[in-house]
């Protein structure tokens, strides 16, 4: 039995959608459906039932789901163990939106050159969601915002970037007076459900700043784009490049501002520890190279 077909079934069960499962596995819906049909033929039972655009496991599918997860996990572990300490096998990574574009490409580029036997499955998401997926064993490592609580002893953390808060305003704004700006301009808030948004909220409350609440978004790129169109002002972490192109805005440094730390969280013990440690080392090296390339002063 091909464990890739089991993994396809697991992703379908988790997503509840053939289209979304196909996107996550980088397959066409037709190819994904063929994998599922081959698995169903092999087992002799239907594993999912379709209802409109959604799918859900049948009773037979639910009966094998946990065991299928264990088999897929064990097959990955066998590949890593057979490498005898050489980074190999599939590495399950998570990354926030800004880390996905600003950190991950150069880190993976290093890994590909140094460790060609490592494969990757990368899952996007919020820091909160990726944290829980890592703690639950679904991810090996994640590039996220540092949690504000004490981490379990089963995981380790390394900071890669410190991102101070900045006020972003439309390019033609003729004042940097914070009191005047907050009193007169509409405020686009970074979603308080996000850990970065909570850092912004803490800063505003500590400084006693009242804002003209207008819109709350969880996507930093979208916030910057709206400010660039003159729709309001916002306080955001000064995240690493790339920012959206063509923005017509200015960044105003904030005195006594909070700092968002972006870094890597990983499991301390795992059958894939060689690949995980290689990834963490690549994160450190990329972070150091970025620091050295920044202009001084």
C-alpha positions in Angstrom: 0.0 0.0 0.0 1.4 3.4 -1.0 1.5 5.6 2.1 1.1 8.7 -0.2 -2.5 7.5 -0.9 -3.1 7.2 2.9 -1.8 10.7 3.3 -4.1 11.9 0.6 -7.1 10.4 2.4 -5.9 12.1 5.7 -5.7 15.5 4.0 -9.2 15.1 2.5 -10.6 14.1 5.8 -9.0 17.1 7.5 -10.0 19.6 4.8 -13.5 18.4 4.1 -12.9 19.4 0.5 -11.4 17.8 -2.5 -10.3 21.1 -4.0 -8.6 22.3 -0.8 -6.9 18.9 -0.3 -5.6 19.0 -3.9 -4.2 22.5 -3.3 -2.4 21.4 -0.2 -0.9 18.4 -1.9 0.0 20.3 -5.1 -2.2 17.9 -7.2 -5.1 18.4 -9.5 -8.4 17.4 -8.1 -8.6 14.7 -10.7 -5.2 13.2 -9.7 -6.2 13.4 -6.0 -9.5 11.6 -6.7 -7.6 8.9 -8.6 -5.4 8.3 -5.5 -8.4 8.1 -3.3 -10.1 5.7 -5.6 -7.0 3.5 -5.7 -6.9 3.4 -1.9 -10.6 2.6 -1.7 -10.2 -0.2 -4.2 -7.3 -1.6 -2.3 -9.2 -1.6 1.0 -12.5 -2.7 -0.5 -14.6 0.1 1.1 -15.6 3.6 0.4 -13.7 6.0 2.6 -15.5 9.3 2.0 -18.9 10.4 1.0 -19.6 13.6 -1.0 -22.3 16.2 -0.2 -22.2 19.0 -2.7 -18.7 20.5 -2.5 -17.8 19.0 0.8 -16.7 15.5 1.7 -16.6 13.6 5.0 -15.3 10.2 6.0 -17.6 7.2 6.0 -17.8 4.9 9.0 -15.1 2.8 7.3 -13.0 5.9 6.8 -13.3 7.0 10.4 -12.4 3.5 11.5 -9.0 3.7 9.8 -8.2 7.4 10.1 -6.2 7.3 13.3 -4.3 4.2 12.2 -3.6 5.8 8.8 -2.1 8.8 10.6 0.2 6.5 12.6 1.3 4.6 9.5 2.1 7.8 7.6 4.0 9.1 10.6 5.9 5.8 11.1 6.9 5.7 7.4 8.4 9.2 7.6 10.3 8.2 10.8 11.7 5.0 9.1 13.1 7.1 6.3 14.7 9.5 8.7 16.1 6.7 10.9 17.5 4.8 8.0 19.6 7.9 7.2 21.5 7.3 10.4 21.9 10.9 11.5 22.1 12.4 8.0 19.3 14.9 7.5 16.8 13.1 5.3 13.1 12.4 5.1 10.1 14.7 5.0 10.3 17.8 7.2 6.8 19.2 8.2 7.1 23.0 8.5 4.7 25.8 9.4 5.1 29.5 8.6 3.2 32.7 9.0 2.4 34.8 6.0 5.3 37.2 6.5 7.8 34.4 7.3 6.6 32.4 4.3 7.8 35.2 1.9 10.5 36.9 4.1 12.4 34.0 5.7 11.5 30.6 4.3 12.7 30.9 0.7 16.3 31.7 1.6 16.3 29.1 4.4 15.0 26.4 2.1 17.5 27.4 -0.5 20.4 26.7 2.0 18.8 23.4 2.9 18.5 22.2 -0.7 22.1 22.9 -1.3 23.4 21.2 1.9 20.9 18.5 2.4 19.4 17.3 -0.9 17.7 14.2 0.8 15.3 16.3 2.8 11.7 16.8 1.5 9.4 19.5 2.6 5.7 19.9 3.4 5.0 23.6 4.4 1.7 24.6 6.0 0.8 28.3 6.2 -1.2 29.7 9.1 -1.4 32.0 12.1 1.2 31.8 14.9 -1.5 30.5 17.2 -2.7 27.7 14.9 0.8 26.6 13.9 1.8 26.5 17.6 -1.0 24.1 18.4 -0.2 22.0 15.4 3.4 21.7 16.4 2.6 20.9 20.0 0.1 18.3 18.7 2.8 16.6 16.7 1.6 17.6 13.2 4.6 19.8 12.5 8.3 19.4 13.2 9.2 23.1 13.2 7.4 26.4 12.7 8.4 30.0 11.8 6.1 32.0 14.0 5.8 35.0 16.4 7.1 34.3 19.8 4.4 33.3 22.3 3.9 35.5 25.3 3.7 32.5 27.6 6.1 30.0 29.0 6.9 27.2 26.4 6.6 23.5 27.2 9.9 21.7 27.8 9.3 19.5 24.8 10.1 22.4 22.4 12.8 24.9 21.8 12.8 28.5 20.5 15.3 30.7 18.7 14.6 34.3 17.8 15.5 35.3 14.2 14.2 38.8 13.8 13.2 41.6 16.2 10.5 43.7 14.5 9.8 47.0 16.3 6.4 48.5 16.0 6.1 51.4 13.6 3.2 53.7 12.7 2.5 53.6 9.0 0.8 56.6 7.4 0.0 57.7 3.8 2.9 59.2 2.0 1.5 62.7 1.8 0.8 62.9 5.6 2.3 66.2 6.7 2.8 65.6 10.4 4.3 62.9 12.6 2.5 64.2 15.7 1.0 61.0 17.2 -1.7 62.7 19.2 -2.9 64.6 16.2 -2.8 61.6 13.9 -4.6 59.2 16.3 -7.2 61.9 17.0 -7.9 62.7 13.3 -7.2 59.7 11.2 -9.1 56.4 10.9 -7.3 53.5 12.5 -6.8 50.2 10.8 -6.1 47.7 13.5 -4.0 44.6 13.3 -6.3 41.7 14.4 -6.2 41.2 18.2 -6.7 37.4 17.6 -3.1 37.4 16.2 -0.2 37.3 18.6 1.3 40.3 16.7 -2.0 42.1 17.0 -2.0 41.6 20.7 1.5 43.2 20.9 0.1 46.3 19.1 -2.9 46.4 21.4 -0.6 46.2 24.5 1.4 49.1 23.2 -1.7 51.3 22.6 -3.1 50.5 26.1 0.3 51.2 27.8 0.7 54.5 26.1 -2.9 55.4 26.8 -3.6 56.0 23.1 -7.2 56.2 21.9 -7.8 55.5 18.3 -10.6 56.0 15.8 -11.5 52.4 15.4 -12.5 51.6 11.8 -11.3 48.3 10.5 -9.6 45.2 11.9 -7.6 42.9 9.6 -5.4 39.8 10.2 -3.2 40.4 7.0 -0.3 42.8 7.3 0.1 43.2 3.5 -3.6 44.2 3.3 -3.2 46.7 6.1 -0.2 48.3 4.4 -2.0 48.4 1.0 -5.0 50.2 2.6 -2.7 52.7 4.3 -0.9 53.3 1.0 -4.3 54.2 -0.6 -4.9 56.8 2.1 -7.6 54.9 3.9 -6.2 55.3 7.3 -3.2 54.8 9.6 -2.0 51.7 11.4 0.5 50.4 13.9 2.3 47.2 12.7 5.6 45.3 13.4 8.3 46.4 10.9 8.3 43.0 9.3 11.1 41.9 7.0 11.1 42.3 3.2 9.3 41.9 1.0 6.6 44.5 1.6 4.0 44.9 -1.2 5.3 46.8 -4.1 4.2 50.4 -5.0 3.2 51.3 -1.5 2.7 55.1 -1.0 3.3 55.3 2.7 5.8 56.3 5.4 7.0 54.5 8.5 7.1 56.6 11.7 9.3 55.0 14.5 7.5 54.7 17.9 9.3 55.6 21.0 9.0 53.1 23.8 7.3 50.7 21.4 6.9 47.0 21.8 8.9 44.5 19.7 7.6 41.5 17.9 10.0 38.6 17.8 9.8 36.2 14.9 11.7 32.9 15.2 11.7 29.2 14.9 10.0 26.8 17.3 10.8 23.1 17.1 10.5 19.7 18.8 13.5 18.8 20.9 13.2 15.1 20.3 12.0 13.4 17.1 13.0 10.6 14.7 13.6 13.5 12.3 15.8 15.4 14.7 18.8 15.5 12.3 16.7 17.3 9.6 15.1 19.5 12.2 18.5 20.6 13.6 19.8 21.2 10.1 16.8 23.4 9.5 17.3 25.3 12.7 21.0 25.9 11.9 20.0 27.2 8.4 17.6 29.6 10.2 20.4 30.9 12.4 22.8 31.3 9.4 20.1 33.1 7.4 19.4 35.4 10.3 23.1 36.2 10.8 23.6 36.9 7.1 20.6 39.2 7.1 22.0 41.1 10.1 25.4 41.6 8.5 23.8 42.9 5.3 21.8 45.6 7.0 23.3 49.1 6.8 24.8 50.2 10.1 23.4 53.2 11.9 
